[in-house]
Amino acid sequence: MQATKTPEARSCWSDSYWLEHCEEFSVETPQGKLGYVAAVDPRHEELVVISDYQVTRVPFRQIDLIDALGERIVLDTGRNRNANPMVRP
């Protein structure tokens, strides 16, 4: 996962903080917008994402970028990676 985008490089807000507080962030894939974060499930290490027609559970390991200022999460669905400890709450 890439570093969180913040206005200052010395921000006190970590990736873990934003992962725990990303409800209502937009979720994007390389194919386009997936939906919005409805809930964060730290027990199962996944986001619950809703759109107009479906509910999708997205494992934390698929998160490539948390853009806190833009209130969006970008997924990298093309890779099969192990969970990144940097994004665990």
LINQUI-V941508 format. One record per residue. RES is the residue in three letters. PHI is phi in whole degrees, 0 to 359 (* if undefined). PSI is psi as a letter, one per 30 degrees, with the letter a starting at -180 (NA if undefined). Layout:
res | phi | psi
RES | PHI | PSI
RES | PHI | PSI
This chain:
res | phi | psi
MET | * | k
GLN | 284 | l
ALA | 294 | l
THR | 294 | k
LYS | 280 | j
THR | 224 | l
PRO | 293 | f
GLU | 236 | k
ALA | 294 | f
ARG | 263 | h
SER | 294 | k
CYS | 274 | f
TRP | 273 | j
SER | 267 | l
ASP | 302 | e
SER | 297 | e
TYR | 299 | e
TRP | 292 | e
LEU | 296 | e
GLU | 289 | f
HIS | 237 | h
CYS | 255 | g
GLU | 303 | k
GLU | 75 | g
PHE | 290 | k
SER | 287 | k
VAL | 243 | k
GLU | 240 | k
THR | 241 | l
PRO | 301 | f
GLN | 272 | f
GLY | 136 | a
LYS | 287 | k
LEU | 269 | e
GLY | 156 | b
TYR | 234 | k
VAL | 287 | j
ALA | 269 | e
ALA | 200 | l
VAL | 249 | k
ASP | 249 | i
PRO | 293 | f
ARG | 296 | e
HIS | 260 | g
GLU | 53 | h
GLU | 206 | l
LEU | 260 | k
VAL | 258 | j
VAL | 248 | k
ILE | 244 | k
SER | 226 | a
ASP | 298 | e
TYR | 238 | f
GLN | 204 | l
VAL | 242 | k
THR | 235 | k
ARG | 257 | k
VAL | 245 | j
PRO | 296 | k
PHE | 306 | e
ARG | 297 | f
GLN | 272 | f
ILE | 283 | k
ASP | 258 | e
LEU | 208 | k
ILE | 248 | j
ASP | 261 | j
ALA | 295 | e
LEU | 293 | e
GLY | 274 | f
GLU | 49 | h
ARG | 216 | l
ILE | 236 | k
VAL | 251 | k
LEU | 261 | l
ASP | 246 | i
THR | 282 | f
GLY | 275 | f
ARG | 246 | k
ASN | 249 | j
ARG | 245 | l
ASN | 285 | l
ALA | 302 | k
ASN | 272 | j
PRO | 297 | f
MET | 290 | f
VAL | 255 | g
ARG | 284 | k
PRO | 288 | NA
